[in-house]
């Protein structure tokens, strides 16, 4: 890679659109209010700053939180698990309290300060992975709440990872090809894959890929590059509907043959090509015609996914003289296509 860019809000928009409640051609959220997530966990663990560095508001009362932590892999109570309760105001922590589970998996937090307007997030940490509660809590004076948390054993075996959908969105721009990849995948096993000291989820980048964009990767700690492999080191607990998205540029001269590769089994793979400059061909490619989304016309293709560890080749060839009016809007359009991506799929199936 020649350089890495990690400020691609357009890819963040793509993820927000894929995970949001409405997938229509509605206007995007106002600037500064575009959420995204690369792991659709019920409640993401906050990025915490030292509690001591923040002036704490005054509590108005105290409450008690008790509960149980179960090991979802062993289907048994989880003993020795670290449970931490965070009080958050305006997404910033103002208080934390920690306990460890007993032999029967139970824990109890007493004297928890009640802050007006605060939400409380219980988390359980096991084998280096933090598992947040499904929903944050609201405390009132004297309340006694019961919480259930689930943790899983970790494993290095990726055999439970299955990719449900892959979408490649291609935008020709002069002598370059802008590529956005959106992956939707699941962990169908009973153990957490990846995380600390483990390999993680692997995506392959084609030769010549440059200007990599990864939403939310400002710190550069979650993803790493090893040759042609982009590795997501975040743990993947059992569950469905996980998403990842990233984008890059290819020299158009080196994009005449694309190799679609995956270590994991893939159920569906699609290509969407903006404009009329290029078309995809190949034995495993099916042309589904054009679709209009906003002011842009895309040609939609279904591609037979490669077997795990294999590759499917797709040839790109000129269809006609490509438009030269594309500018920065071309980059943003690749991610913005996610506004209608799943809507297109539903229309095709109906």
NORUR-V145553 format. One record per backbone hydrogen bond with DSSP energy under -1.0 kcal/mol. CO is the residue of the C=O (numbers start at 1). NH is the residue of the N-H. If there is no record, write none. Layout:
CO	NH
CO	NH
This chain:
3	212
7	9
8	12
9	13
10	14
11	15
12	16
13	17
14	18
15	19
16	20
30	33
39	41
50	53
51	54
61	114
62	142
63	112
64	145
65	109
66	147
67	107
68	149
69	78
70	151
71	75
71	76
76	71
81	101
82	125
83	99
84	123
85	97
86	121
87	94
87	95
88	119
89	92
92	89
95	87
97	85
99	83
101	80
102	105
105	69
106	102
107	67
109	65
112	63
114	60
115	118
119	88
120	137
121	86
122	133
123	84
124	131
125	82
126	129
129	126
131	124
137	120
140	143
143	64
145	66
147	68
149	70
151	72
153	192
158	161
160	188
162	186
163	267
165	184
166	270
167	182
168	272
169	180
170	274
171	178
173	176
175	252
176	173
177	250
178	171
179	248
180	169
181	246
182	167
183	244
184	164
184	165
185	242
186	162
187	239
192	155
193	236
195	198
201	232
203	230
206	209
210	249
212	5
213	247
214	217
222	233
224	231
226	229
228	205
229	226
230	203
231	224
232	201
236	193
239	187
242	185
244	183
246	181
247	213
248	179
249	210
250	177
251	254
252	255
256	316
258	314
260	312
262	309
265	163
268	166
269	303
270	168
271	301
272	170
273	299
277	319
279	317
281	315
282	285
284	304
286	302
289	300
291	298
293	296
296	293
297	275
298	291
299	273
300	288
301	271
302	286
307	310
312	260
314	258
315	281
317	279
327	330
328	332
329	333
330	334
332	336
333	337
335	338
336	339
337	340
340	344
341	345
342	346
343	347
344	348
345	349
346	350
